[in-house]
Amino acid sequence: MENLFIRKEVFKIELMIQYYEEINHYLKEIIDTEKEKIKEAAKLVADQIKKDRIFYVYGPGGHSNLASQEVFFRAGGLMHASAILDEGTLLSSGALRSMAIERTPGYGRIVIDNYHLEQGSLLMIVNAYGINAATIDAALEAKERGVKTIGISSVEHAEQTPIDHPARHPSKKNLHDIVDMSIDSKVKVGDAILEIDGQEQKVGAMSTFVNAFILNSITIETTSLLARENIQPPIWKSGNATGGDEWNNQFIHRFKGKIKNL
């Protein structure tokens, strides 16, 4: 009985290690193929900060919303980051409702209008699949307004999704074909990447890991670029760390009223 328990525990550990190795494989692939694009994205963000302008991050779709939250009000994050957190596609408003709204043509345009993006603004649109109606409409609306756009999505997933899939925008466009700059997140079709014997469906999603890695890499590279010019951008410190509130309070007045969700 004890040996059976040990074998089961080893099996679980091996699956955990396999998941870890798979995630690392895709993070390494992003470094190998997207490094220069991440640096270019950082230059765009740095340019906004030098003008003391905020930049926007929008993740239109259920778990894609986590990407915008990853860089907003985040310890070690840039205070100039404004997350577009629209209740329509947040899972907290209902998961099935979220999916229905992200498939509703025209909705993404309303969101961009509600945040008053204008010519000269910078918008990162993060969506694992890069095909849904809210994502495509947000990108199209932003482009029409003269907003600079960076897309973070999976090229493979978009190109392998059938043209008649119900999630697709009526135009059938992909995010990476619309934005000014596209960073390929490498998310595999279906997101989950781990197979378990006896189970039909894969487990272990990868999109949260790769999106967070790309966005934090942009933050790091942006901060480094500014440091080379002797510019210290305001960066959030954890309010749970000693002196955190005092540090953050130095800067909050600069962003109150400018960042919608602050």
C-alpha positions as CSV (number, residue, x, y, z in Angstrom):
1,M,0.0,0.0,0.0
2,E,2.8,2.4,0.9
3,N,4.6,1.7,-2.4
4,L,1.4,2.4,-4.3
5,F,1.1,5.7,-2.5
6,I,4.7,6.6,-3.4
7,R,4.2,5.7,-7.0
8,K,1.2,8.0,-7.2
9,E,3.1,10.8,-5.6
10,V,6.0,10.4,-8.0
11,F,3.5,10.4,-10.9
12,K,2.0,13.7,-9.7
13,I,5.5,15.3,-9.3
14,E,6.5,14.2,-12.7
15,L,3.4,15.8,-14.2
16,M,4.2,19.0,-12.3
17,I,7.8,18.9,-13.7
18,Q,6.5,18.3,-17.2
19,Y,4.2,21.3,-16.9
20,Y,7.1,23.4,-15.6
21,E,9.3,22.3,-18.5
22,E,6.6,23.0,-21.1
23,I,6.0,26.5,-19.8
24,N,9.7,27.2,-19.8
25,H,10.0,25.9,-23.4
26,Y,7.5,28.5,-24.6
27,L,9.0,31.3,-22.5
28,K,12.4,30.5,-24.1
29,E,10.7,30.5,-27.6
30,I,9.4,34.0,-26.9
31,I,12.8,35.2,-25.9
32,D,14.3,33.6,-29.1
33,T,11.8,35.0,-31.5
34,E,10.0,38.0,-29.9
35,K,12.9,39.7,-28.0
36,E,13.4,42.6,-30.4
37,K,9.7,43.2,-30.7
38,I,9.4,43.4,-26.9
39,K,12.3,46.0,-26.9
40,E,10.5,48.0,-29.6
41,A,7.3,47.9,-27.5
42,A,9.3,49.1,-24.5
43,K,10.5,52.1,-26.6
44,L,6.9,53.1,-27.4
45,V,6.0,52.9,-23.7
46,A,9.1,54.8,-22.7
47,D,8.2,57.6,-25.2
48,Q,4.7,57.9,-23.6
49,I,6.2,58.1,-20.1
50,K,8.7,60.8,-21.2
51,K,5.7,62.9,-22.2
52,D,4.0,62.0,-18.9
53,R,1.3,60.2,-20.8
54,I,-0.4,57.1,-19.6
55,F,-0.6,53.9,-21.7
56,Y,-3.5,51.5,-21.9
57,V,-3.7,47.7,-21.6
58,Y,-6.8,45.9,-22.6
59,G,-7.5,42.1,-22.4
60,P,-10.8,41.7,-24.1
61,G,-12.1,38.2,-23.0
62,G,-12.4,36.1,-19.9
63,H,-8.9,35.2,-18.7
64,S,-7.3,37.7,-21.0
65,N,-8.5,40.4,-18.6
66,L,-5.8,39.0,-16.2
67,A,-3.1,40.5,-18.5
68,S,-4.3,44.1,-18.0
69,Q,-4.5,43.5,-14.3
70,E,-0.9,42.1,-14.3
71,V,0.6,45.5,-15.0
72,F,-1.9,47.7,-13.2
73,F,-1.5,48.9,-9.6
74,R,1.2,46.2,-9.4
75,A,4.3,46.1,-7.2
76,G,7.2,46.8,-9.5
77,G,4.8,48.1,-12.2
78,L,4.8,51.4,-14.0
79,M,2.3,53.9,-12.6
80,H,1.6,55.2,-16.0
81,A,-0.2,51.9,-16.9
82,S,-3.9,52.2,-17.2
83,A,-5.9,48.9,-17.2
84,I,-9.0,48.8,-19.3
85,L,-11.2,46.7,-17.0
86,D,-14.6,46.7,-18.6
87,E,-17.3,44.8,-16.6
88,G,-18.7,43.2,-19.7
89,T,-16.0,40.6,-20.2
90,L,-14.8,40.2,-16.6
91,L,-15.6,36.7,-15.3
92,S,-16.8,38.3,-12.1
93,S,-19.9,39.4,-14.0
94,G,-20.6,35.9,-15.1
95,A,-18.5,33.5,-17.2
96,L,-21.0,32.7,-19.9
97,R,-22.0,36.3,-20.0
98,S,-18.4,37.2,-20.5
99,M,-18.1,34.8,-23.4
100,A,-21.2,36.1,-25.1
101,I,-20.1,39.7,-24.8
102,E,-16.6,39.1,-26.1
103,R,-18.4,37.7,-29.2
104,T,-20.7,40.7,-29.6
105,P,-19.7,42.8,-32.7
106,G,-19.3,46.5,-31.8
107,Y,-18.8,46.0,-28.1
108,G,-15.0,46.6,-28.3
109,R,-15.6,50.0,-30.0
110,I,-17.8,51.1,-27.1
111,V,-15.1,50.2,-24.6
112,I,-12.4,52.2,-26.4
113,D,-14.7,55.2,-26.7
114,N,-15.6,54.9,-23.0
115,Y,-11.9,55.2,-22.0
116,H,-11.5,58.3,-24.4
117,L,-8.5,57.0,-26.3
118,E,-7.4,59.6,-28.8
119,Q,-4.7,60.2,-31.4
120,G,-1.3,59.8,-29.8
121,S,-2.5,57.3,-27.2
122,L,-0.8,53.9,-26.9
123,L,-2.8,50.7,-26.4
124,M,-1.7,47.2,-25.8
125,I,-4.4,44.6,-26.7
126,V,-3.8,41.2,-25.1
127,N,-5.9,38.2,-26.2
128,A,-4.7,34.6,-26.3
129,Y,-6.5,33.8,-29.5
130,G,-6.6,37.2,-31.2
131,I,-9.9,36.6,-33.0
132,N,-12.9,37.5,-30.9
133,A,-15.2,40.3,-31.9
134,A,-14.4,42.6,-28.9
135,T,-10.7,42.2,-29.6
136,I,-10.9,43.0,-33.3
137,D,-13.3,45.9,-32.8
138,A,-11.1,47.4,-30.1
139,A,-8.1,47.2,-32.5
140,L,-10.1,48.7,-35.4
141,E,-11.5,51.5,-33.3
142,A,-8.1,52.4,-31.9
143,K,-6.5,52.5,-35.4
144,E,-9.3,54.7,-36.7
145,R,-8.7,57.1,-33.8
146,G,-4.9,57.4,-34.5
147,V,-4.0,55.3,-31.5
148,K,-0.7,53.3,-31.7
149,T,-1.5,49.7,-31.1
150,I,0.6,46.7,-29.8
151,G,-1.0,43.3,-30.0
152,I,-0.1,40.4,-27.8
153,S,-1.7,37.2,-29.1
154,S,-1.0,33.8,-30.6
155,V,-0.4,33.8,-34.3
156,E,-0.7,30.0,-34.5
157,H,-4.0,30.0,-32.6
158,A,-5.5,32.7,-34.8
159,E,-4.4,31.2,-38.0
160,Q,-5.6,27.7,-37.1
161,T,-9.0,28.8,-35.9
162,P,-11.6,28.1,-38.7
163,I,-12.8,31.2,-40.5
164,D,-16.4,30.3,-39.6
165,H,-15.8,29.9,-35.8
166,P,-18.6,31.6,-33.8
167,A,-16.1,33.6,-31.8
168,R,-14.7,35.3,-34.8
169,H,-15.4,39.0,-35.7
170,P,-17.6,39.4,-38.8
171,S,-14.6,40.7,-40.7
172,K,-12.7,37.4,-40.0
173,K,-9.6,39.4,-39.2
174,N,-6.9,38.4,-36.8
175,L,-5.4,40.8,-34.2
176,H,-1.9,40.4,-35.5
177,D,-2.9,41.6,-38.9
178,I,-4.4,44.8,-37.6
179,V,-2.1,46.2,-35.0
180,D,1.0,48.4,-35.6
181,M,3.2,45.9,-33.7
182,S,2.4,42.2,-33.0
183,I,4.1,40.1,-30.3
184,D,3.5,36.4,-30.7
185,S,2.6,34.9,-27.3
186,K,3.0,31.3,-28.7
187,V,-0.2,30.1,-27.0
188,K,-1.1,26.7,-28.4
189,V,-4.5,25.9,-29.9
190,G,-6.8,25.4,-27.0
191,D,-4.4,26.9,-24.5
192,A,-4.0,23.8,-22.3
193,I,-0.7,21.9,-23.0
194,L,-0.5,18.8,-20.8
195,E,-1.8,15.4,-21.7
196,I,-2.7,12.9,-19.1
197,D,-3.2,9.2,-19.9
198,G,-6.9,8.3,-19.7
199,Q,-8.1,11.9,-20.1
200,E,-9.4,13.1,-23.4
201,Q,-8.9,16.8,-22.7
202,K,-5.6,18.5,-22.1
203,V,-5.0,20.4,-18.8
204,G,-2.6,23.1,-17.7
205,A,-3.2,26.4,-19.5
206,M,-0.2,28.5,-20.6
207,S,-1.6,31.9,-21.6
208,T,-1.4,33.5,-18.2
209,F,2.3,32.6,-17.9
210,V,3.3,33.9,-21.3
211,N,1.2,37.1,-21.2
212,A,2.6,38.0,-17.8
213,F,6.1,37.3,-19.0
214,I,5.8,39.5,-22.0
215,L,4.1,42.3,-20.2
216,N,6.6,42.3,-17.3
217,S,9.4,42.1,-19.8
218,I,8.1,45.2,-21.5
219,T,7.9,46.9,-18.1
220,I,11.5,45.9,-17.3
221,E,12.9,47.0,-20.6
222,T,11.0,50.3,-20.5
223,T,12.4,51.1,-17.0
224,S,15.9,50.3,-18.2
225,L,15.6,52.5,-21.3
226,L,14.5,55.4,-19.1
227,A,17.2,54.8,-16.6
228,R,19.8,55.2,-19.3
229,E,18.4,58.7,-19.8
230,N,18.5,59.4,-16.1
231,I,14.7,59.3,-15.9
232,Q,13.2,57.6,-12.9
233,P,9.6,56.7,-13.7
234,P,7.2,56.3,-10.8
235,I,6.9,52.6,-10.0
236,W,4.4,51.0,-7.6
237,K,5.7,49.6,-4.4
238,S,3.7,47.0,-2.5
239,G,1.4,48.6,0.0
240,N,2.1,45.6,2.2
241,A,5.8,46.4,2.3
242,T,7.3,48.7,4.9
243,G,7.1,52.3,3.6
244,G,4.9,51.2,0.6
245,D,2.0,53.6,1.3
246,E,4.4,56.5,1.8
247,W,6.3,55.8,-1.4
248,N,3.1,55.4,-3.5
249,N,1.5,58.5,-2.0
250,Q,4.3,60.7,-3.5
251,F,2.9,60.1,-7.0
252,I,-0.8,59.2,-6.8
253,H,-2.0,62.8,-7.2
254,R,-0.4,62.8,-10.7
255,F,-2.6,59.9,-11.8
256,K,-5.9,60.5,-10.0
257,G,-8.5,61.5,-12.6
258,K,-6.2,60.4,-15.5
259,I,-6.4,56.7,-14.8
260,K,-10.0,55.6,-14.8
261,N,-9.7,52.6,-12.4
262,L,-7.3,54.1,-9.9
